[in-house]
Amino acid sequence: MAFVPVFSALAAVPLLDEPLSATTLAGLAAVTAGAVLGARQGGPLPSAHACK
């Protein structure tokens, strides 16, 4: 899984004195959720045409 954006944002706090705001944490959560959803195993979801 690609967690480079998360590690980069967290490393910027002590190294570059960047503030760790609620917006940053929400972005980190969104990136992590997208990485987890993108990497999960399983078949494709059924399409709307298959549900008759």
N, CA and C atoms as a LAMMPS dump frame, in Angstrom:
ITEM: TIMESTEP
0
ITEM: NUMBER OF ATOMS
156
ITEM: BOX BOUNDS ff ff ff
-5.0000000000000000e+02 5.0000000000000000e+02
-5.0000000000000000e+02 5.0000000000000000e+02
-5.0000000000000000e+02 5.0000000000000000e+02
ITEM: ATOMS id mol type element x y z
1 1 1 N 0.83 -1.175 0
2 1 2 C 0 0 0
3 1 3 C 0.88 1.247 0
4 2 1 N 0.425 2.277 -0.605
5 2 2 C 1.195 3.515 -0.703
6 2 3 C 0.81 4.468 0.424
7 3 1 N 1.659 4.567 1.408
8 3 2 C 1.425 5.482 2.517
9 3 3 C 2.398 6.658 2.486
10 4 1 N 3.013 6.904 1.347
11 4 2 C 3.967 8.001 1.225
12 4 3 C 3.314 9.344 1.547
13 5 1 N 2.097 9.642 1.072
14 5 2 C 1.498 10.935 1.438
15 5 3 C 1.278 11.084 2.939
16 6 1 N 0.902 10.006 3.603
17 6 2 C 0.672 10.062 5.044
18 6 3 C 1.987 10.303 5.778
19 7 1 N 3.026 9.537 5.441
20 7 2 C 4.318 9.707 6.095
21 7 3 C 4.912 11.081 5.795
22 8 1 N 4.714 11.583 4.605
23 8 2 C 5.234 12.904 4.247
24 8 3 C 4.552 13.996 5.064
25 9 1 N 3.251 13.905 5.198
26 9 2 C 2.526 14.917 5.963
27 9 3 C 2.892 14.859 7.441
28 10 1 N 3.032 13.652 7.978
29 10 2 C 3.4 13.532 9.391
30 10 3 C 4.85 13.946 9.643
31 11 1 N 5.736 13.688 8.701
32 11 2 C 7.137 14.083 8.859
33 11 3 C 7.296 15.593 8.746
34 12 1 N 6.389 16.26 8.055
35 12 2 C 6.483 17.716 7.899
36 12 3 C 6.194 18.45 9.199
37 13 1 N 5.506 17.807 10.124
38 13 2 C 5.176 18.468 11.39
39 13 3 C 6.446 18.769 12.191
40 14 1 N 7.285 17.781 12.518
41 14 2 C 8.49 18.121 13.288
42 14 3 C 9.616 18.717 12.437
43 15 1 N 9.709 18.301 11.178
44 15 2 C 10.842 18.746 10.356
45 15 3 C 10.673 20.159 9.808
46 16 1 N 9.454 20.52 9.442
47 16 2 C 9.203 21.818 8.808
48 16 3 C 8.326 22.736 9.648
49 17 1 N 8.021 22.318 10.87
50 17 2 C 7.149 23.079 11.774
51 17 3 C 5.792 23.377 11.159
52 18 1 N 5.27 22.422 10.413
53 18 2 C 3.932 22.568 9.842
54 18 3 C 2.898 22.285 10.938
55 19 1 N 1.795 23 10.92
56 19 2 C 0.752 22.731 11.926
57 19 3 C -0.015 21.45 11.589
58 20 1 N -0.397 20.733 12.606
59 20 2 C -1.2 19.521 12.42
60 20 3 C -2.639 19.891 12.756
61 21 1 N -3.391 20.261 11.738
62 21 2 C -4.751 20.753 11.941
63 21 3 C -5.771 19.641 11.713
64 22 1 N -7.003 19.961 11.995
65 22 2 C -8.089 19.007 11.767
66 22 3 C -8.236 18.709 10.282
67 23 1 N -7.986 19.703 9.449
68 23 2 C -8.063 19.498 8.001
69 23 3 C -6.992 18.521 7.528
70 24 1 N -5.798 18.641 8.08
71 24 2 C -4.715 17.719 7.728
72 24 3 C -5.051 16.302 8.163
73 25 1 N -5.571 16.161 9.367
74 25 2 C -5.944 14.829 9.859
75 25 3 C -7.076 14.227 9.032
76 26 1 N -8.027 15.057 8.612
77 26 2 C -9.117 14.562 7.763
78 26 3 C -8.574 14.113 6.411
79 27 1 N -7.63 14.849 5.87
80 27 2 C -7.005 14.449 4.616
81 27 3 C -6.235 13.155 4.744
82 28 1 N -5.511 13.001 5.849
83 28 2 C -4.782 11.749 6.089
84 28 3 C -5.745 10.572 6.205
85 29 1 N -6.861 10.782 6.87
86 29 2 C -7.86 9.723 6.994
87 29 3 C -8.453 9.362 5.63
88 30 1 N -8.691 10.361 4.796
89 30 2 C -9.244 10.102 3.464
90 30 3 C -8.254 9.343 2.586
91 31 1 N -6.985 9.726 2.649
92 31 2 C -5.963 9.027 1.859
93 31 3 C -5.81 7.585 2.341
94 32 1 N -5.803 7.39 3.654
95 32 2 C -5.674 6.035 4.204
96 32 3 C -6.882 5.181 3.825
97 33 1 N -8.079 5.743 3.926
98 33 2 C -9.286 4.99 3.559
99 33 3 C -9.266 4.621 2.079
100 34 1 N -8.824 5.535 1.236
101 34 2 C -8.731 5.24 -0.191
102 34 3 C -7.712 4.16 -0.487
103 35 1 N -6.584 4.176 0.222
104 35 2 C -5.571 3.143 0.017
105 35 3 C -6.07 1.778 0.469
106 36 1 N -6.765 1.752 1.589
107 36 2 C -7.304 0.476 2.097
108 36 3 C -8.382 -0.053 1.156
109 37 1 N -9.284 0.797 0.724
110 37 2 C -10.347 0.36 -0.186
111 37 3 C -9.785 -0.071 -1.539
112 38 1 N -8.754 0.599 -1.988
113 38 2 C -8.157 0.252 -3.274
114 38 3 C -7.354 -1.029 -3.241
115 39 1 N -6.843 -1.395 -2.075
116 39 2 C -5.984 -2.568 -1.974
117 39 3 C -6.716 -3.811 -1.466
118 40 1 N -7.962 -3.674 -1.108
119 40 2 C -8.661 -4.83 -0.547
120 40 3 C -8.887 -5.896 -1.612
121 41 1 N -8.987 -7.107 -1.167
122 41 2 C -9.204 -8.243 -2.054
123 41 3 C -10.703 -8.463 -2.226
124 42 1 N -11.053 -9.055 -3.308
125 42 2 C -12.458 -9.351 -3.54
126 42 3 C -12.823 -9.088 -4.984
127 43 1 N -13.928 -9.617 -5.354
128 43 2 C -14.386 -9.44 -6.717
129 43 3 C -15.01 -8.077 -6.918
130 44 1 N -15.301 -7.759 -8.138
131 44 2 C -15.933 -6.473 -8.415
132 44 3 C -17.36 -6.446 -7.86
133 45 1 N -17.814 -5.269 -7.556
134 45 2 C -19.189 -5.116 -7.081
135 45 3 C -20.145 -5.361 -8.251
136 46 1 N -21.32 -5.894 -7.971
137 46 2 C -22.272 -6.127 -9.072
138 46 3 C -22.734 -4.796 -9.654
139 47 1 N -22.91 -4.793 -10.943
140 47 2 C -23.359 -3.561 -11.598
141 47 3 C -24.854 -3.424 -11.461
142 48 1 N -25.359 -2.263 -11.75
143 48 2 C -26.798 -2.021 -11.649
144 48 3 C -27.581 -2.822 -12.675
145 49 1 N -26.93 -3.168 -13.805
146 49 2 C -27.61 -3.94 -14.845
147 49 3 C -27.782 -5.396 -14.438
148 50 1 N -26.952 -5.892 -13.541
149 50 2 C -27.033 -7.292 -13.132
150 50 3 C -28.158 -7.529 -12.131
151 51 1 N -28.651 -6.468 -11.497
152 51 2 C -29.701 -6.585 -10.489
153 51 3 C -31.059 -6.378 -11.139
154 52 1 N -31.663 -7.456 -11.601
155 52 2 C -32.99 -7.348 -12.231
156 52 3 C -34.006 -8.062 -11.403
